[in-house]
Amino acid sequence: MPTMTSENLVREYEKAKENFMKELDFVIADVVALGGASYSLLQRIGAIAQNGAKLFAVGTTASMVGHPFLFL
């Protein structure tokens, strides 16, 4: 999603000065951000599964380590 902040636009105007209108295409290219990378459905599911596995491992380990301290 393209975003253009007025601060960036003013900064580009200060750099270009009198050539601002001539170099408007370069100004826009410098100020407007491109959208993020797109991911397939399989990549999204894989990321959720990977992070879920990490959370499961951390939770299980914490439970095993912490359980003996319940009976002190």
Helices and strands as residue ranges (DSSP letters): H 6-16, G 17-19, H 24-31, H 41-66, G 67-71
